[in-house]
Amino acid sequence: MLPGDFSRFDLILGMGRANVRDLKALAPQAARDRIHLYLDFAAGKAEDVPDPYYDGAEAFASIYRMIREASEALAKRLEASVSPTSGHASSTM
C-alpha cells in the first residue's frame, strides 16, 4: 500500500484483523473510516479470511469459495450504491 492510496481509494479492505489494524496505523486519521475487514464489509461476517497455506488443497478450495461468495455479495452491494443518474459509485457506504 502506498501512502497516496489512502486518499486515492474510497474503500480499503483487509483480509484479517491484523491487516486492518496495520492499515489503520499507517493511514492518516481522515482515511481510517475507509478501512474495513473484508468479510465483515462484504458479507456481514466479522471474521478473518483464514490463511490456507498449511492446510492442504481442500482448505484452499474452501477459502476460495468463501472469498468468491463474499466477492459476489460485495459486487451487489457496490452495484446498489451506484447512482442511476451519474453512473458513479457513492463514496459514502
N, CA, C and O atoms as a printed pandas DataFrame, in Angstrom:
     atom_number atom_name residue_name chain_id  residue_number  x_coord  y_coord  z_coord
0              1         N          MET        A               1    0.851   -1.165    0.000
1              2        CA          MET        A               1    0.000    0.000    0.000
2              3         C          MET        A               1    0.898    1.229    0.000
3              4         O          MET        A               1    1.806    1.351    0.822
4              5         N          LEU        A               2    0.638    2.113   -0.911
5              6        CA          LEU        A               2    1.395    3.367   -0.998
6              7         C          LEU        A               2    0.700    4.446   -0.179
7              8         O          LEU        A               2   -0.524    4.423   -0.053
8              9         N          PRO        A               3    1.447    5.386    0.377
9             10        CA          PRO        A               3    0.814    6.438    1.186
10            11         C          PRO        A               3   -0.314    7.171    0.452
11            12         O          PRO        A               3   -1.319    7.517    1.074
12            13         N          GLY        A               4   -0.172    7.412   -0.837
13            14        CA          GLY        A               4   -1.207    8.099   -1.603
14            15         C          GLY        A               4   -2.477    7.296   -1.779
15            16         O          GLY        A               4   -3.527    7.858   -2.090
16            17         N          ASP        A               5   -2.398    5.994   -1.586
17            18        CA          ASP        A               5   -3.584    5.149   -1.751
18            19         C          ASP        A               5   -4.678    5.502   -0.743
19            20         O          ASP        A               5   -5.863    5.324   -1.025
20            21         N          PHE        A               6   -4.287    5.997    0.420
21            22        CA          PHE        A               6   -5.294    6.325    1.438
22            23         C          PHE        A               6   -6.197    7.479    1.000
23            24         O          PHE        A               6   -7.346    7.561    1.436
24            25         N          SER        A               7   -5.702    8.349    0.165
25            26        CA          SER        A               7   -6.562    9.417   -0.362
26            27         C          SER        A               7   -7.131    9.058   -1.723
27            28         O          SER        A               7   -8.122    9.643   -2.161
28            29         N          ARG        A               8   -6.516    8.112   -2.381
29            30        CA          ARG        A               8   -6.930    7.720   -3.733
30            31         C          ARG        A               8   -8.166    6.813   -3.740
31            32         O          ARG        A               8   -8.988    6.893   -4.653
32            33         N          PHE        A               9   -8.297    5.957   -2.732
33            34        CA          PHE        A               9   -9.373    4.968   -2.711
34            35         C          PHE        A               9  -10.429    5.296   -1.661
35            36         O          PHE        A               9  -10.114    5.754   -0.563
36            37         N          ASP        A              10  -11.681    5.053   -2.021
37            38        CA          ASP        A              10  -12.794    5.260   -1.096
38            39         C          ASP        A              10  -12.978    4.081   -0.151
39            40         O          ASP        A              10  -13.586    4.223    0.910
40            41         N          LEU        A              11  -12.465    2.934   -0.524
41            42        CA          LEU        A              11  -12.671    1.716    0.239
42            43         C          LEU        A              11  -11.383    0.897    0.226
43            44         O          LEU        A              11  -10.813    0.634   -0.832
44            45         N          ILE        A              12  -10.934    0.498    1.417
45            46        CA          ILE        A              12   -9.729   -0.315    1.555
46            47         C          ILE        A              12  -10.107   -1.493    2.441
47            48         O          ILE        A              12  -10.595   -1.310    3.557
48            49         N          LEU        A              13   -9.881   -2.698    1.940
49            50        CA          LEU        A              13  -10.296   -3.904    2.652
50            51         C          LEU        A              13   -9.088   -4.744    3.040
51            52         O          LEU        A              13   -8.196   -4.988    2.227
52            53         N          GLY        A              14   -9.073   -5.180    4.291
53            54        CA          GLY        A              14   -8.039   -6.098    4.778
54            55         C          GLY        A              14   -8.641   -7.472    4.976
55            56         O          GLY        A              14   -9.789   -7.594    5.403
56            57         N          MET        A              15   -7.882   -8.502    4.672
57            58        CA          MET        A              15   -8.398   -9.868    4.781
58            59         C          MET        A              15   -8.457  -10.364    6.218
59            60         O          MET        A              15   -9.174  -11.319    6.516
60            61         N          GLY        A              16   -7.715   -9.728    7.106
61            62        CA          GLY        A              16   -7.726  -10.136    8.507
62            63         C          GLY        A              16   -7.643   -8.931    9.423
63            64         O          GLY        A              16   -7.287   -7.832    8.997
64            65         N          ARG        A              17   -7.979   -9.151   10.693
65            66        CA          ARG        A              17   -7.948   -8.051   11.657
66            67         C          ARG        A              17   -6.557   -7.445   11.777
67            68         O          ARG        A              17   -6.420   -6.235   11.952
68            69         N          ALA        A              18   -5.528   -8.276   11.685
69            70        CA          ALA        A              18   -4.155   -7.756   11.753
70            71         C          ALA        A              18   -3.877   -6.838   10.568
71            72         O          ALA        A              18   -3.228   -5.804   10.725
72            73         N          ASN        A              19   -4.370   -7.212    9.367
73            74        CA          ASN        A              19   -4.212   -6.351    8.191
74            75         C          ASN        A              19   -4.899   -5.004    8.410
75            76         O          ASN        A              19   -4.328   -3.949    8.137
76            77         N          VAL        A              20   -6.125   -5.060    8.905
77            78        CA          VAL        A              20   -6.898   -3.841    9.134
78            79         C          VAL        A              20   -6.203   -2.969   10.177
79            80         O          VAL        A              20   -6.101   -1.755   10.003
80            81         N          ARG        A              21   -5.731   -3.577   11.245
81            82        CA          ARG        A              21   -5.034   -2.841   12.295
82            83         C          ARG        A              21   -3.778   -2.159   11.736
83            84         O          ARG        A              21   -3.522   -0.989   12.022
84            85         N          ASP        A              22   -2.996   -2.899   10.938
85            86        CA          ASP        A              22   -1.779   -2.336   10.342
86            87         C          ASP        A              22   -2.106   -1.199    9.372
87            88         O          ASP        A              22   -1.425   -0.173    9.359
88            89         N          LEU        A              23   -3.143   -1.385    8.566
89            90        CA          LEU        A              23   -3.541   -0.338    7.622
90            91         C          LEU        A              23   -3.996    0.922    8.346
91            92         O          LEU        A              23   -3.643    2.033    7.953
92            93         N          LYS        A              24   -4.778    0.745    9.400
93            94        CA          LYS        A              24   -5.252    1.908   10.154
94            95         C          LYS        A              24   -4.096    2.628   10.842
95            96         O          LYS        A              24   -4.129    3.850   10.991
96            97         N          ALA        A              25   -3.078    1.886   11.260
97            98        CA          ALA        A              25   -1.909    2.510   11.881
98            99         C          ALA        A              25   -1.130    3.347   10.870
99           100         O          ALA        A              25   -0.537    4.362   11.234
100          101         N          LEU        A              26   -1.128    2.934    9.618
101          102        CA          LEU        A              26   -0.422    3.663    8.557
102          103         C          LEU        A              26   -1.232    4.827    8.000
103          104         O          LEU        A              26   -0.666    5.806    7.513
104          105         N          ALA        A              27   -2.543    4.723    8.071
105          106        CA          ALA        A              27   -3.430    5.682    7.410
106          107         C          ALA        A              27   -3.512    7.001    8.163
107          108         O          ALA        A              27   -3.431    7.031    9.391
108          109         N          PRO        A              28   -3.675    8.092    7.419
109          110        CA          PRO        A              28   -3.992    9.360    8.064
110          111         C          PRO        A              28   -5.348    9.239    8.762
111          112         O          PRO        A              28   -6.190    8.447    8.338
112          113         N          GLN        A              29   -5.562    9.994    9.799
113          114        CA          GLN        A              29   -6.806    9.930   10.576
114          115         C          GLN        A              29   -8.042   10.026    9.689
115          116         O          GLN        A              29   -9.017    9.307    9.908
116          117         N          ALA        A              30   -8.012   10.895    8.702
117          118        CA          ALA        A              30   -9.179   11.112    7.830
118          119         C          ALA        A              30   -9.525    9.905    6.972
119          120         O          ALA        A              30  -10.651    9.811    6.483
120          121         N          ALA        A              31   -8.601    8.988    6.777
121          122        CA          ALA        A              31   -8.839    7.833    5.904
122          123         C          ALA        A              31   -9.191    6.568    6.676
123          124         O          ALA        A              31   -9.559    5.567    6.062
124          125         N          ARG        A              32   -9.094    6.582    7.971
125          126        CA          ARG        A              32   -9.278    5.349    8.756
126          127         C          ARG        A              32  -10.677    4.764    8.657
127          128         O          ARG        A              32  -10.850    3.553    8.797
128          129         N          ASP        A              33  -11.680    5.604    8.418
129          130        CA          ASP        A              33  -13.049    5.082    8.317
130          131         C          ASP        A              33  -13.304    4.383    6.989
131          132         O          ASP        A              33  -14.372    3.799    6.803
132          133         N          ARG        A              34  -12.359    4.426    6.069
133          134        CA          ARG        A              34  -12.477    3.736    4.775
134          135         C          ARG        A              34  -11.882    2.325    4.817
135          136         O          ARG        A              34  -11.965    1.589    3.834
136          137         N          ILE        A              35  -11.295    1.955    5.925
137          138        CA          ILE        A              35  -10.610    0.667    6.057
138          139         C          ILE        A              35  -11.526   -0.293    6.812
139          140         O          ILE        A              35  -12.002    0.005    7.907
140          141         N          HIS        A              36  -11.760   -1.452    6.199
141          142        CA          HIS        A              36  -12.689   -2.420    6.780
142          143         C          HIS        A              36  -12.153   -3.840    6.656
143          144         O          HIS        A              36  -11.294   -4.127    5.822
144          145         N          LEU        A              37  -12.671   -4.708    7.491
145          146        CA          LEU        A              37  -12.410   -6.135    7.398
146          147         C          LEU        A              37  -13.214   -6.685    6.227
147          148         O          LEU        A              37  -14.424   -6.472    6.153
148          149         N          TYR        A              38  -12.559   -7.384    5.318
149          150        CA          TYR        A              38  -13.176   -7.821    4.059
150          151         C          TYR        A              38  -14.496   -8.564    4.265
151          152         O          TYR        A              38  -15.525   -8.145    3.736
152          153         N          LEU        A              39  -14.481   -9.653    5.021
153          154        CA          LEU        A              39  -15.709  -10.449    5.157
154          155         C          LEU        A              39  -16.803   -9.680    5.879
155          156         O          LEU        A              39  -17.982   -9.849    5.569
156          157         N          ASP        A              40  -16.435   -8.845    6.829
157          158        CA          ASP        A              40  -17.440   -8.056    7.540
158          159         C          ASP        A              40  -18.095   -7.061    6.591
159          160         O          ASP        A              40  -19.319   -6.934    6.573
160          161         N          PHE        A              41  -17.293   -6.359    5.808
161          162        CA          PHE        A              41  -17.839   -5.365    4.882
162          163         C          PHE        A              41  -18.611   -6.024    3.749
163          164         O          PHE        A              41  -19.688   -5.558    3.378
164          165         N          ALA        A              42  -18.068   -7.108    3.196
165          166        CA          ALA        A              42  -18.650   -7.740    2.015
166          167         C          ALA        A              42  -19.878   -8.581    2.334
167          168         O          ALA        A              42  -20.860   -8.576    1.592
168          169         N          ALA        A              43  -19.811   -9.302    3.444
169          170        CA          ALA        A              43  -20.857  -10.294    3.684
170          171         C          ALA        A              43  -21.466  -10.226    5.085
171          172         O          ALA        A              43  -22.284  -11.072    5.446
172          173         N          GLY        A              44  -21.073   -9.229    5.872
173          174        CA          GLY        A              44  -21.629   -9.109    7.213
174          175         C          GLY        A              44  -21.142  -10.172    8.176
175          176         O          GLY        A              44  -21.817  -10.475    9.160
176          177         N          LYS        A              45  -19.980  -10.742    7.903
177          178        CA          LYS        A              45  -19.390  -11.764    8.775
178          179         C          LYS        A              45  -18.113  -11.186    9.370
179          180         O          LYS        A              45  -17.113  -11.031    8.670
180          181         N          ALA        A              46  -18.145  -10.871   10.652
181          182        CA          ALA        A              46  -16.996  -10.253   11.312
182          183         C          ALA        A              46  -15.939  -11.310   11.621
183          184         O          ALA        A              46  -15.721  -11.672   12.776
184          185         N          GLU        A              47  -15.294  -11.792   10.572
185          186        CA          GLU        A              47  -14.243  -12.794   10.750
186          187         C          GLU        A              47  -13.155  -12.596    9.712
187          188         O          GLU        A              47  -13.372  -12.015    8.649
188          189         N          ASP        A              48  -11.980  -13.098   10.055
189          190        CA          ASP        A              48  -10.841  -13.037    9.145
190          191         C          ASP        A              48  -10.987  -14.081    8.041
191          192         O          ASP        A              48  -11.656  -15.099    8.216
192          193         N          VAL        A              49  -10.352  -13.814    6.906
193          194        CA          VAL        A              49  -10.202  -14.835    5.879
194          195         C          VAL        A              49   -9.007  -15.674    6.324
195          196         O          VAL        A              49   -7.891  -15.159    6.397
196          197         N          PRO        A              50   -9.217  -16.948    6.619
197          198        CA          PRO        A              50   -8.107  -17.780    7.091
198          199         C          PRO        A              50   -7.044  -17.983    6.017
199          200         O          PRO        A              50   -7.335  -17.948    4.821
200          201         N          ASP        A              51   -5.825  -18.194    6.458
201          202        CA          ASP        A              51   -4.721  -18.499    5.554
202          203         C          ASP        A              51   -4.659  -20.016    5.385
203          204         O          ASP        A              51   -4.355  -20.727    6.343
204          205         N          PRO        A              52   -4.939  -20.521    4.190
205          206        CA          PRO        A              52   -4.978  -21.976    3.985
206          207         C          PRO        A              52   -3.611  -22.603    3.693
207          208         O          PRO        A              52   -3.532  -23.798    3.406
208          209         N          TYR        A              53   -2.553  -21.826    3.760
209          210        CA          TYR        A              53   -1.244  -22.263    3.272
210          211         C          TYR        A              53   -0.803  -23.621    3.822
211          212         O          TYR        A              53   -0.277  -24.443    3.071
212          213         N          TYR        A              54   -1.004  -23.866    5.100
213          214        CA          TYR        A              54   -0.514  -25.107    5.714
214          215         C          TYR        A              54   -1.572  -26.202    5.801
215          216         O          TYR        A              54   -1.320  -27.255    6.388
216          217         N          ASP        A              55   -2.744  -25.974    5.230
217          218        CA          ASP        A              55   -3.853  -26.884    5.455
218          219         C          ASP        A              55   -4.253  -27.755    4.272
219          220         O          ASP        A              55   -5.236  -28.489    4.375
220          221         N          GLY        A              56   -3.553  -27.708    3.178
221          222        CA          GLY        A              56   -3.836  -28.589    2.070
222          223         C          GLY        A              56   -4.833  -28.052    1.059
223          224         O          GLY        A              56   -5.371  -26.954    1.205
224          225         N          ALA        A              57   -5.065  -28.860    0.023
225          226        CA          ALA        A              57   -5.869  -28.446   -1.129
226          227         C          ALA        A              57   -7.321  -28.152   -0.766
227          228         O          ALA        A              57   -7.902  -27.207   -1.299
228          229         N          GLU        A              58   -7.912  -28.927    0.116
229          230        CA          GLU        A              58   -9.308  -28.701    0.472
230          231         C          GLU        A              58   -9.482  -27.361    1.171
231          232         O          GLU        A              58  -10.494  -26.687    0.981
232          233         N          ALA        A              59   -8.506  -26.975    1.972
233          234        CA          ALA        A              59   -8.573  -25.674    2.640
234          235         C          ALA        A              59   -8.533  -24.549    1.611
235          236         O          ALA        A              59   -9.264  -23.567    1.736
236          237         N          PHE        A              60   -7.678  -24.689    0.591
237          238        CA          PHE        A              60   -7.619  -23.681   -0.464
238          239         C          PHE        A              60   -8.968  -23.583   -1.178
239          240         O          PHE        A              60   -9.442  -22.482   -1.461
240          241         N          ALA        A              61   -9.579  -24.715   -1.466
241          242        CA          ALA        A              61  -10.881  -24.719   -2.140
242          243         C          ALA        A              61  -11.951  -24.070   -1.264
243          244         O          ALA        A              61  -12.792  -23.321   -1.760
244          245         N          SER        A              62  -11.920  -24.354    0.026
245          246        CA          SER        A              62  -12.893  -23.783    0.950
246          247         C          SER        A              62  -12.739  -22.264    1.057
247          248         O          SER        A              62  -13.727  -21.531    1.032
248          249         N          ILE        A              63  -11.515  -21.808    1.176
249          250        CA          ILE        A              63  -11.263  -20.366    1.270
250          251         C          ILE        A              63  -11.621  -19.683   -0.044
251          252         O          ILE        A              63  -12.158  -18.575   -0.042
252          253         N          TYR        A              64  -11.329  -20.332   -1.154
253          254        CA          TYR        A              64  -11.714  -19.777   -2.457
254          255         C          TYR        A              64  -13.225  -19.560   -2.516
255          256         O          TYR        A              64  -13.687  -18.502   -2.943
256          257         N          ARG        A              65  -13.995  -20.568   -2.085
257          258        CA          ARG        A              65  -15.461  -20.445   -2.095
258          259         C          ARG        A              65  -15.911  -19.306   -1.170
259          260         O          ARG        A              65  -16.816  -18.544   -1.512
260          261         N          MET        A              66  -15.279  -19.197   -0.007
261          262        CA          MET        A              66  -15.616  -18.144    0.942
262          263         C          MET        A              66  -15.395  -16.763    0.316
263          264         O          MET        A              66  -16.258  -15.889    0.401
264          265         N          ILE        A              67  -14.237  -16.581   -0.308
265          266        CA          ILE        A              67  -13.906  -15.297   -0.923
266          267         C          ILE        A              67  -14.812  -15.019   -2.119
267          268         O          ILE        A              67  -15.239  -13.884   -2.330
268          269         N          ARG        A              68  -15.100  -16.047   -2.892
269          270        CA          ARG        A              68  -15.976  -15.859   -4.053
270          271         C          ARG        A              68  -17.372  -15.422   -3.636
271          272         O          ARG        A              68  -17.929  -14.488   -4.214
272          273         N          GLU        A              69  -17.937  -16.086   -2.643
273          274        CA          GLU        A              69  -19.269  -15.715   -2.161
274          275         C          GLU        A              69  -19.271  -14.294   -1.605
275          276         O          GLU        A              69  -20.190  -13.521   -1.875
276          277         N          ALA        A              70  -18.254  -13.952   -0.836
277          278        CA          ALA        A              70  -18.164  -12.605   -0.279
278          279         C          ALA        A              70  -17.963  -11.575   -1.390
279          280         O          ALA        A              70  -18.507  -10.472   -1.321
280          281         N          SER        A              71  -17.194  -11.926   -2.400
281          282        CA          SER        A              71  -16.970  -11.002   -3.524
282          283         C          SER        A              71  -18.253  -10.749   -4.300
283          284         O          SER        A              71  -18.509   -9.625   -4.731
284          285         N          GLU        A              72  -19.055  -11.784   -4.477
285          286        CA          GLU        A              72  -20.340  -11.606   -5.148
286          287         C          GLU        A              72  -21.257  -10.702   -4.325
287          288         O          GLU        A              72  -21.953   -9.851   -4.879
288          289         N          ALA        A              73  -21.256  -10.888   -2.999
289          290        CA          ALA        A              73  -22.059  -10.025   -2.133
290          291         C          ALA        A              73  -21.543   -8.590   -2.189
291          292         O          ALA        A              73  -22.332   -7.645   -2.210
292          293         N          LEU        A              74  -20.234   -8.427   -2.212
293          294        CA          LEU        A              74  -19.634   -7.095   -2.300
294          295         C          LEU        A              74  -19.992   -6.425   -3.625
295          296         O          LEU        A              74  -20.320   -5.239   -3.655
296          297         N          ALA        A              75  -19.929   -7.178   -4.712
297          298        CA          ALA        A              75  -20.271   -6.616   -6.022
298          299         C          ALA        A              75  -21.722   -6.128   -6.037
299          300         O          ALA        A              75  -22.014   -5.064   -6.583
300          301         N          LYS        A              76  -22.619   -6.895   -5.445
301          302        CA          LYS        A              76  -24.024   -6.481   -5.379
302          303         C          LYS        A              76  -24.179   -5.223   -4.529
303          304         O          LYS        A              76  -24.942   -4.320   -4.871
304          305         N          ARG        A              77  -23.454   -5.175   -3.428
305          306        CA          ARG        A              77  -23.520   -4.002   -2.553
306          307         C          ARG        A              77  -23.002   -2.762   -3.273
307          308         O          ARG        A              77  -23.612   -1.696   -3.195
308          309         N          LEU        A              78  -21.892   -2.898   -3.963
309          310        CA          LEU        A              78  -21.332   -1.759   -4.689
310          311         C          LEU        A              78  -22.220   -1.349   -5.845
311          312         O          LEU        A              78  -22.384   -0.159   -6.117
312          313         N          GLU        A              79  -22.797   -2.333   -6.531
313          314        CA          GLU        A              79  -23.699   -2.034   -7.632
314          315         C          GLU        A              79  -24.920   -1.262   -7.132
315          316         O          GLU        A              79  -25.395   -0.345   -7.802
316          317         N          ALA        A              80  -25.419   -1.626   -5.976
317          318        CA          ALA        A              80  -26.575   -0.945   -5.406
318          319         C          ALA        A              80  -26.243    0.490   -5.007
319          320         O          ALA        A              80  -27.134    1.334   -4.922
320          321         N          SER        A              81  -24.953    0.769   -4.760
321          322        CA          SER        A              81  -24.567    2.119   -4.347
322          323         C          SER        A              81  -24.281    3.044   -5.525
323          324         O          SER        A              81  -24.007    4.228   -5.333
324          325         N          VAL        A              82  -24.345    2.504   -6.752
325          326        CA          VAL        A              82  -24.120    3.326   -7.935
326          327         C          VAL        A              82  -25.339    4.203   -8.173
327          328         O          VAL        A              82  -26.474    3.726   -8.196
328          329         N          SER        A              83  -25.086    5.469   -8.346
329          330        CA          SER        A              83  -26.164    6.406   -8.608
330          331         C          SER        A              83  -26.696    6.188  -10.022
331          332         O          SER        A              83  -25.910    6.225  -10.969
332          333         N          PRO        A              84  -27.991    5.964  -10.203
333          334        CA          PRO        A              84  -28.527    5.719  -11.543
334          335         C          PRO        A              84  -28.363    6.918  -12.488
335          336         O          PRO        A              84  -28.336    6.742  -13.706
336          337         N          THR        A              85  -28.255    8.118  -11.944
337          338        CA          THR        A              85  -28.133    9.294  -12.798
338          339         C          THR        A              85  -26.697    9.590  -13.186
339          340         O          THR        A              85  -26.450   10.078  -14.289
340          341         N          SER        A              86  -25.737    9.306  -12.304
341          342        CA          SER        A              86  -24.349    9.652  -12.616
342          343         C          SER        A              86  -23.543    8.471  -13.103
343          344         O          SER        A              86  -22.562    8.642  -13.827
344          345         N          GLY        A              87  -23.949    7.262  -12.709
345          346        CA          GLY        A              87  -23.167    6.095  -13.079
346          347         C          GLY        A              87  -21.930    5.914  -12.217
347          348         O          GLY        A              87  -21.093    5.061  -12.512
348          349         N          HIS        A              88  -21.797    6.706  -11.148
349          350        CA          HIS        A              88  -20.642    6.621  -10.268
350          351         C          HIS        A              88  -21.052    6.057   -8.919
351          352         O          HIS        A              88  -22.146    6.324   -8.421
352          353         N          ALA        A              89  -20.157    5.273   -8.340
353          354        CA          ALA        A              89  -20.420    4.727   -7.033
354          355         C          ALA        A              89  -20.335    5.823   -5.981
355          356         O          ALA        A              89  -19.563    6.773   -6.115
356          357         N          SER        A              90  -21.126    5.680   -4.951
357          358        CA          SER        A              90  -21.084    6.615   -3.839
358          359         C          SER        A              90  -19.820    6.394   -3.039
359          360         O          SER        A              90  -19.375    5.256   -2.883
360          361         N          SER        A              91  -19.240    7.452   -2.537
361          362        CA          SER        A              91  -18.064    7.296   -1.690
362          363         C          SER        A              91  -18.455    7.167   -0.238
363          364         O          SER        A              91  -17.584    7.056    0.624
364          365         N          THR        A              92  -19.732    7.178    0.055
365          366        CA          THR        A              92  -20.210    7.001    1.416
366          367         C          THR        A              92  -21.084    5.761    1.457
367          368         O          THR        A              92  -22.240    5.784    1.035
368          369         N          MET        A              93  -20.527    4.698    1.961
369          370        CA          MET        A              93  -21.270    3.427    2.019
370          371         C          MET        A              93  -21.695    3.141    3.422
371          372         O          MET        A              93  -22.332    2.119    3.678
